[in-house]
């Protein structure tokens, strides 16, 4: 990046991968800041619920995923699954 280019934030995204599907289905869900792929119906559903709750939490705080530190993200995800 040179001095004439504005400092742009890179987009952040959550990637969820699961490998426990035994039914031959290929599950993919895309959202505003996440991509989920694979998993059994139950596992994929849990990933979807987690991504939705994460986005709801970020929205309630007025934050974007790129504005959250790794430690804060870990805490949020830990609270989602309590």
Secondary structure, 3 states (H helix, E strand, C coil): CCCCCCCCCCCCCEEEEECCCCCCCCCEEEECCEEEEECCHHHHHHHHHHHHHHHHHHHHHCCCHHHCCHHHHHHHHHHHCC
